[in-house]
Amino acid sequence: MVLKIFKKLNSKFIILKEVSNNSSLKKFVLFSKKLYKGHPYYVPGLVMDELTTLRKDKNPAFEFCESVYYLAYRGTQIVGKIAGIINHRANEIWNQRYARFGFVDFIDDEQVSKALFEAVEKWAKDKGMNAIHGPLGFTGLDHEGLLILGFNQLGTMATTYNFSYYEKHLIKAGYKKDQDWKEFHIQIPKYIPDKHCRISKIITQRYGLKIVKCKCVKQLFSYAKKIFELLNKSYGPLYGYSKFSDKQIEYYTKIYIPFLRLKMVTLIVRELDDAVIGIGIAIPSLSKALQKAKGRLFPFGWFYLLKSLYGKNKIVDLYLIGIHPKYQNKGVNALLFYDLIPILNTKKFLYAESNPELESNKKVQLQWNYFSTEHVRTRRAFIKHL
């Protein structure tokens, strides 16, 4: 479908085309790789993973989501892309009629970005939505936020990079701040802080908790459903979150669990009933490996990834930390670090990446009080009422 949106530009027109088949979807994914080719701070995702996320027949989020994807052309050249998403489950939870924009990239030309945002806004209005916010994906495991601070920093595999001009384009298009995420570099201490040692001993006795380290992938699989149920409870109140369905849990379990380093996965379990009330997952940084792979597993991408996972690596990503709401602010996070710090030192990691943390989530930011940290990046969700 070619939209009737034309913008004259240097004697040529901008034409928007809706992605309608797998061939154009692949062009949608590959545009970002071409736009940032050779950029020192851009971390490309794997093409096959991004295609799976965007395909309606592959991603179980489409149980409760719908989407549209647009490519902007100048002549035969792609100059921009954007996705429109409606997460109906999130709208029900938050009692709102919001659409999302995401997976957005464009050249530095306001006519291009204007055409893209006008198209997705019209789609959202036609669907009965009264606002649009983003960048957001289908779920909380997709990329969130527009980079507005830290353009000279290499990101993590859980985040995206964008040029500094993006923010100016969004403001010009009428978008305003809705929420920020902050990211930190955390120096890994050589020893467990004394306070963490004391608290860990106290809370294990007081609440009947224990640390569980899975010895094989099969054992971790047995905890998978409990882990995602914990994430639904601990992340439920956070911005834009929608709970994982059973199909999503099965989907993400198959994707992520075989990929994890078992020693770097810490489960906090209640001894009485084996309930998971805390989880910490650390992953050796794959950013440089993904840059070398250039979005491809083959012929050599797999080698770079395995080398980063199991070889020498100075950086570790604190990919995920979750604590059951009933146990938050009671020191359970100290128990996670009590377990992880010696392991990270054994692996000779020097510092950790926190991954994005909502600025409004003071509970998670307080956990870094006993560490040496540096705020390195900020990401922002924008909103526009239609």
PEMOGI-V933165 format. One line per field, one symbol per residue. ss: DSSP state (h for helix, s for strand, l for the rest). phi: phi as a letter, one per 40 degrees, with the letter a starting at -180 (. if undefined). A space follows every 50 residues. Layout:
BEGIN
ss = ???
phi = ???
END
This chain:
BEGIN
ss = lssssssssllssssssslllhhhhhhhhhhhhhhlllllllllllhhhh hhhhlllllhhhhlssssssssssllssssssssssshhhhhhhlllsss sssssslllhhhhhhhhhhhhhhhhhllllsssslllllllllllssssl llllllllllllllhhhhhhhhlllssssssssssssllllllhhhhhhh hhhhhhhlssssllllhhhhhhlhhhhhhhhhhhhllllllllllhhhhh hhhhhhhhhllhhhssssssllllssssssssssllhhhhhhhlllllll hhhhhhhhhhllllssssssssslhhhllllhhhhhhhhhhhhhhhllll ssslllsslllhhhhhllllllsssssssssssssl
phi = .bccbbbcafgbbcbcbccbaccccccdccdccccbdgccbcbcccdccc cccccccbccccdbbbaabbbbbbgcccbaaabbbbccccccccfabbcb bafbaaccacccccccccccccdccccgcbabbicabcbccccbgccbah cbbccbccbbbacccdddcccccgcbdbabbbbbcbccccbcddcccccd ccccccbgbacbbccaccccdccdcccccccccccdccdgcbccccccdc cccccccccccdcbbbbbbcccbgccbaabbbbddbdccccccfgbcbcb ddcccccccbccacbbcccababddcbcgbgccccccdccdccccccgcc abbcgcbdccccccccccdbbcbbcbabbbcbbacc
END
